[in-house]
Amino acid sequence: MTSFNPQQQLAIDALNQNVIVSASAGAGKTTVLIARLMKRIIHDNVRIDEVCAMTFTEAAASEMKTRLLAALNQEYETHATPFIAEQIALV
């Protein structure tokens, strides 16, 4: 399990507001965004097609998509629900 610093945890936990994650290369931006997305999807039942997650490059967007799909598949292995299966299909 990843340990987050206080600023990263604030970005993950923020509700009812947009969040911008800005940091240098290798600082964990994608990890924070995936944790935020997973929390919204799993705990708040937010559908992936209701989320706008943006990045600056196609490579970063592809990496985010790959990591999100891996996290959803891992969640599905332990908690197989129709909702999670639908989110996997939507990715």
ABEGO torsion letter per residue (X at the ends): XBBBBAAAAAAAABBGBBBBBBBBBGAGAAAAAAAAAAAAAAAAGBBAAABBBBBABAAAAAAAAAAAAAAAAAAAAABBBAAAAAAAAAX
